[in-house]
Amino acid sequence: MSTPAPVRTTAVAPRNVRILSFASICAGGLLGGLIGWAFIRLEVHGNTTIPQALGAFVGAVAAALGIAVVATLVLRAVNEWRSIERGVNPRTGEPLNRRG
């Protein structure tokens, strides 16, 4: 009688999901930078090169960080969901007791 193969448990998300998360963080940073630049352009009059650059930088960093937090939470939730589907406790790695 053969023993079943061990279930491979890893916290790493699939490659396509990680690529999509990275692309969304980059897109969010770009859009945040455009919003920051446009906001300063509307509010400040005169020579606005430095304030516009600072607005774009702050907007890009803030948006990218916000989307990175959301992407991390989504990746963790997907990993936990897949662990439960496999019948493994996501915290301990032990098999779940199925009722029914």
C-alpha positions in Angstrom: 0.0 0.0 0.0 1.5 3.3 -1.1 1.4 6.5 1.0 -0.2 9.5 -0.6 2.1 12.2 -1.9 2.5 15.2 0.4 0.5 18.2 -0.4 2.7 21.1 -1.5 2.0 24.1 0.6 3.5 27.5 -0.3 2.6 31.1 0.4 3.9 32.1 -3.0 1.1 33.1 -5.4 1.1 31.9 -9.0 3.4 33.8 -11.4 0.5 35.4 -13.5 -1.1 36.7 -10.3 2.1 38.3 -9.1 2.7 39.9 -12.5 -0.9 41.2 -12.5 -0.4 42.6 -9.0 2.9 44.3 -10.0 1.3 45.8 -13.1 -1.6 47.2 -11.0 0.8 48.8 -8.6 2.7 50.4 -11.5 -0.5 51.6 -13.1 -1.8 53.0 -9.8 1.5 54.8 -9.3 1.3 56.3 -12.7 -2.2 57.5 -12.3 -1.6 58.8 -8.8 1.4 60.8 -10.2 -0.8 62.3 -12.9 -3.5 63.2 -10.4 -0.9 64.8 -8.1 0.6 66.8 -11.0 -2.8 68.0 -12.2 -3.9 69.0 -8.7 -0.8 71.2 -8.2 -1.1 72.6 -11.7 -4.7 73.7 -10.9 -3.9 75.1 -7.5 -0.6 76.9 -7.9 0.0 79.9 -10.3 3.3 81.1 -11.7 6.5 79.0 -12.0 5.1 75.6 -10.9 7.8 73.2 -12.1 9.1 72.1 -8.7 5.7 72.0 -7.0 4.2 70.0 -9.9 7.1 67.5 -9.7 6.6 67.2 -5.9 2.8 66.7 -6.4 3.4 64.1 -9.0 6.0 62.3 -6.8 3.8 62.4 -3.7 0.7 61.3 -5.6 2.6 58.4 -7.3 4.0 57.1 -4.0 0.8 57.4 -2.1 -1.2 55.6 -4.8 1.3 52.9 -5.3 1.6 52.2 -1.6 -2.2 52.0 -1.3 -2.6 49.6 -4.2 0.3 47.5 -2.8 -1.5 47.1 0.5 -4.6 46.0 -1.3 -2.7 43.6 -3.6 -1.0 42.1 -0.6 -4.3 41.5 1.2 -5.8 40.0 -1.9 -2.9 37.6 -2.4 -3.1 36.5 1.2 -6.9 35.9 0.9 -6.5 33.9 -2.3 -3.8 31.8 -0.6 -6.0 31.1 2.4 -9.0 30.3 0.1 -6.9 27.8 -1.9 -5.6 26.2 1.3 -9.2 25.7 2.6 -10.2 24.2 -0.8 -7.3 21.7 -0.5 -8.6 20.8 2.9 -5.6 22.2 4.8 -5.7 24.6 7.7 -4.0 27.8 6.3 -2.5 28.6 9.7 -1.2 25.2 10.9 -1.0 23.2 7.7 -2.9 20.3 9.3 -5.8 18.6 7.5 -9.3 20.1 8.1 -11.9 18.0 9.8 -14.7 17.7 7.3 -18.2 17.5 8.7 -21.0 15.7 7.1 
